[in-house]
Amino acid sequence: MLLNVRLPAEDERVVKDLQRQGVKISAVVRAALRAEAALRKRNRADDPVEAVKSAIARHPAPKGRAESRPALDDARAVRRFIQDRLARRRR
C-alpha cells in the first residue's frame, strides 16, 4: 500500500532534518502506525467488566476518599450509595 500524506511546513522541515541524519522516514511511519495500533488495541476491551477493572487499577481513588465510596464493580452497592446521596440532598 502506498500512503501519500500532506505535511505542513514545520513537519516537512522535521522530515528533511531526519533524512539528512540518515533516518528512513518509511521506518518511522511504520513504527508510528504499529505503536498507534497497539495502543488502540490495548485500550479497546472486549469484556466491559475487565475494562472497568483495568480503568480502576490505572486510576485508583485518592487516599481518604475510597473508604466512603463503594467499589465501582459492585452495582448494588453503587446503586445504594447513589440512592442514599440523593435522599440526603432532598432532606
N, C-alpha and C positions, 0 to 999 in steps of 0.2 A: 504494500500500500504506500502510496506517495502522499505526504502531508505537506500542504502549502499554507504557510502562516504569515500574515502581515504583521510586521513588528513596528512599534513606534521608534522614533529616532534614538531614544535612550537605550532600548533593548538592542537595537542594531549596533550601537557602539559597544555594548557588552559582548555581543557575538563576535564582532571583529577583533576585540581585545583577546577573547578566549582563543580564537583561531590563530592569532599571532603567537600565542603561548603554546600552540600545538594541540589544543583540545579539540577533539572530534565532536562537533555540535550534535550530530546524529546520536552519539552515545549519551550525551547529556539529555537529549529529548527522550530517548528510550528509557533511561533511568528515571526521569521525572514521571513519565507515564506509568511505569511499573510501581513507583512509590505511591502515586495517587490512587491507582487501582487497589493496591494493598490496603491503603488507609480506608478507602470506601468499603472494601470487603470486610475489614475488621470492625467498622462502625455499623455495618448492616447485620442485624441479628435475625436469625430465622425464628428463634424462640423468644417471645416477649418477656417471659419470666427471667430468662438469662440476661436479656438486655437490661432489665431493671436492676438485677443483682450486680451486673457489671458497672452500671452507672453509679449505684450506691457505693460500691467499692472504690471507684475512682474519685468520688466526691463525698467523703464522709461528712456527717453532721458536725458543726462546730462544737467544741467542748463546752459542756454546761447546758446545752440545749437538748441533747439527744435523749436525756432521761425523761423529759416531759412529753415526748412525742412517740407515737407507736412506730414499729418497724414498717417501712413502706411496702414490704411484701406480704403483710398481713391485712387483707382487705377489710375484714370485720373490725379489726382494731382501728384502722384508719377511719372507717365509717363512724364508729362510736366517737372517736376523737373529734371529728368534724361536727357531728350532731351535738356533742357537749359544748363545743366552742360556740356554735350558733345559738344554742339555748342560753348560754351565759350572756351573749350580746343582746338578746331580746329582753332580758330581765332588767 
